[in-house]
């Protein structure tokens, strides 16, 4: 399958600071990228969907001004958690989907563990 | 409310035997179902999928069964191997409005433990 990387793999930050997470598709062009969040012992929850060159579509309950998503190229999407608070501590996972349509073409990154102190 | 439910948080199976992981869903709009395998601190890895127009899909040791009337699907792994020990997520997708890939709705996962 295709490869998706995330950077950093883990980050610890102080409350009130902003954190940027990068998601890259290494060997394919991801026309659509998804951002998920997973709390301990919970399922992965879709946060937002972004198509290259367009504004992201956020799921209900996800604050678009807090979780800024940029998908400026076919191989890179970024998620910025602005003014992070302890309740934002979670495991953030991105996935990319290529030009072939269909949900089984989503390839997931390894995830980023965010801890906000 | 949880649209995709995996009611067994964990399952222990002896090596060589069959592992059966179950998943129920409530949204009748779901038309595509997937199973992912996940290790700690890693992203999910796609295993197998099934369209709602089918009731069975097989790939090697993995078979997924779909019962639309019961809104239930299951993943069978046979024979189970030690390397199968991981968390298995059931996921579902509904038709998108504008084409392209669609976000997935995941269950909470079942931790499969294969005992030697």
Contacts between the chains, C-beta under 8 A, distances in Angstrom:
chain1	res1	chain2	res2	distance
A	1	B	45	7.7
A	1	B	46	6.7
A	4	B	43	7.2
A	6	B	43	7.8
A	9	B	41	7.7
A	31	B	100	6.7
A	31	B	101	7.8
A	32	B	100	5.3
A	32	B	101	4.6
A	34	B	101	7.8
A	34	B	103	5.4
A	34	B	104	7.7
A	36	B	106	7.8
A	41	B	9	7.7
A	41	B	108	7.1
A	42	B	108	6.1
A	43	B	2	7.6
A	43	B	4	7.3
A	43	B	89	7.0
A	43	B	106	4.1
A	43	B	107	5.5
A	43	B	108	4.5
A	43	B	109	6.5
A	44	B	44	7.2
A	44	B	89	7.0
A	44	B	104	7.7
A	44	B	106	4.4
A	45	B	106	7.5
A	46	B	103	4.1
A	46	B	104	6.7
A	46	B	105	7.1
A	49	B	103	5.3
A	51	B	100	6.7
A	59	B	103	7.5
A	91	B	41	7.9
A	93	B	43	5.2
A	93	B	44	7.5
A	95	B	43	7.4
A	97	B	100	7.4
A	97	B	101	3.4
A	101	B	99	6.6
A	101	B	100	6.0
A	101	B	101	6.3
A	102	B	32	7.6
A	102	B	101	6.9
A	103	B	32	5.2
A	103	B	34	6.3
A	103	B	49	7.3
A	103	B	91	7.8
A	103	B	93	4.1
A	103	B	101	6.2
A	103	B	102	5.6
A	103	B	104	6.1
A	104	B	32	7.7
A	104	B	34	6.0
A	104	B	46	6.0
A	104	B	49	4.6
A	105	B	101	6.3
A	106	B	46	7.4
A	106	B	101	6.1
A	106	B	104	6.8
A	107	B	46	7.6
A	108	B	36	7.7
A	108	B	43	3.4
A	108	B	44	4.9
A	108	B	45	7.3
A	109	B	43	5.0
A	110	B	41	7.3
A	110	B	42	5.2
A	110	B	43	4.9
A	111	B	41	6.5
A	111	B	42	6.7
A	111	B	43	5.3
A	113	B	41	6.9
